[in-house]
Amino acid sequence: KLESPYMSVDGKNQEIDPGRETTPLVLTGRTMVPIRAIVEAMGGEVLWDGSTQKITLKARGNTVEMWMNKTDIKVNGISKKMDVAPVAKNNRTYVPVRFAAENLDCKVDWINSTQEAVIVYEE
């Protein structure tokens, strides 16, 4: 939810970025989030390669690779493009939540009235 440092996972509130009060933000019409807690909540992992500035998301049998400040993305080795690149703000890495979640085989809905993104996946 925009302006909230919390997310709900299976009905339980937890911090998006534990101990940092980080909240999602909107860049060029896209909701950006620090993705680690979201991916970990679905049993996945997030890897960071500082030398190449690459973020790797692994969950649900998929691997999504994205790079800081680049719109290039690889999904299971296949090159694609996003319309907004991952960025750093306040020493946190933000990625576009829809691109990340949909490429991990999740469904993403935006509820405009409450300003929240809902990520749904089956285990």
Disulfide bonds with the S-S distance in Angstrom:
none
